[in-house]
Amino acid sequence: MKFKYQSGEEIMKGDRVLFHSEPGEVEFVATEPGDPETDWHVKEHGGGIMIHEPKVFGRVFIPADQIDDEEDLTFVGRTECK
């Protein structure tokens, strides 16, 4: 399972985003059971993404079934892997 922004890019851990016009980062993408960091989110919500936006919201989890409707999540850029 892959999640996408409304602009079509795949949502990936470390992506720089705007969430309700505030800069943030995708902390994790929960798609598969078995990962200790995301397993609970997959079991309880069918997966989703965690956004870290420290100024206003802190951490926000967007369940899988709400990602396609999230108009206030905008892809800004991808973190370069080293």
Order of alpha helices (4+ residues) and beta strands (2+ residues): beta-beta-alpha-beta-beta-alpha-beta
